Amino acid sequence: QVQFVESGGGLVQPGGSLRLSCAASGSMFDFSTMGWYRQTPGNNRELVAGHGTDGTTNYAAHAKGRFTISRDGAENKVNMQMNDLNPADTGVYYCYGMHYPTMKTYWGQGTQVTVSS
């Protein structure tokens, strides 16, 4: 049974920073991709950033230049440094991992990020 443990969410002022962390536990699964989605109020869940085992990364347009994803593949951990946050970034951030070779996606429980003055 795979479980993702997320941490690092919270309340921050506009222009501030947060670092989200996620670790997969309870399994020796390989994840071809790990990363983060988010769900902002009134919107569907959307990709924020992903990190492949080959080192490739991809970012949503809203995250480019502000967020940086990093990954420890050996430990099935993924982190995301978020800088210059603004109120539009408020939402629930979900860690995910895409299992290799089944391509099944596993999700964390979500961590709340609130950007407000």
N, C-alpha and C positions, 0 to 999 in steps of 0.2 A: 504494500500500500504506500503510495507516494503522498507526502505531505509537504507543502511549501509553507515556510515560516517567514513572514514579512515583518519588517520593522522600519522605523524611521519617519513615519508620517507625523503630522501634527499641524499646529497653527504657526504661521509665519507672516510677517508683514510684506507688503509689495516690495519687490526688489531684493528680498531675502533668498536664502538657500536652504535646501534640505537634501539629505542623502538617504535614499531608500535602499534597503538591503533585503535579500531573499535567499533562503537556503532550502534546498530539497533534502528531506530526511526520510528515513524509513525505506530506502531503496538503493539499489546499485544501478538504477537505470542510467542509460545514456540519453542525453537530450541534445538533439541536433541544434536546436535554437532555444535560448532562454531570453526573457525580456519582460517588458511591462506594457500593459494596456491601461486605459483609464476610462472611467465613466463620469462625465461631468453632468450637472443637473439638467434634466430635460433632453439628454442626448444618449445615443447608443454607445456601447463600449467601443473604443477606438485604440488602434495601435499607437504607442508612444515611441518605443525603441526596441530593437531586437539585436541579439548577439549570437552569431553562429560559432560552432566549434572551430571553424577555420579562421576565426578572427574577424570575419566580415561583420559589419554593423549596418543597421538601417534605422533611420529616424523619420518620424512624421515631420511635416513642414513646421509645425508649431514648436517642435523640440530642437530643431537644428540650431546650433550656435549657442544654445542655453543649457541643454542637457547632455550628459556624457554617460554612456553605459560601459560597464566593465564586467568581466566575468572570470571566475576561477573554475575552469572546466573540470579540473580534477576533483574539486569539492562540490560541484553542482551548485555554485553560488553565483548570484548576479547582483550587481549594485548599479545604482543610477544617481549621479550627482545632478541636482537640479538647481540652476542659478537663475537670478533675475526673474523670480517668480512673479506672476501677476494674478489678479483675481480670476481670470479665465482658466487658470490652471487648477482651480478648486475642483475636487472630485475624489472619487475612490480609485486608487491605483492598485491594479492586480498584477501580481507576478504570474508568469506562465512558463511552461516548458513543453516543447514538442519532442515527444519520445521518438528515438530512433530504434528500430526501423519501422515501428507501427504508424508513426506520424500522428498518434493520438496526442491531444493537448491536455495538459494538466494545469489547474489553476490554484492560486492561493486564495485566501479568504478576503483579501483586500485590506488596504490601509488608507485611512482618510487623510487627505491633504487639504488644508484650508488656508487660503491666502487672503488676508483681510487686515485692514488697519484698525 
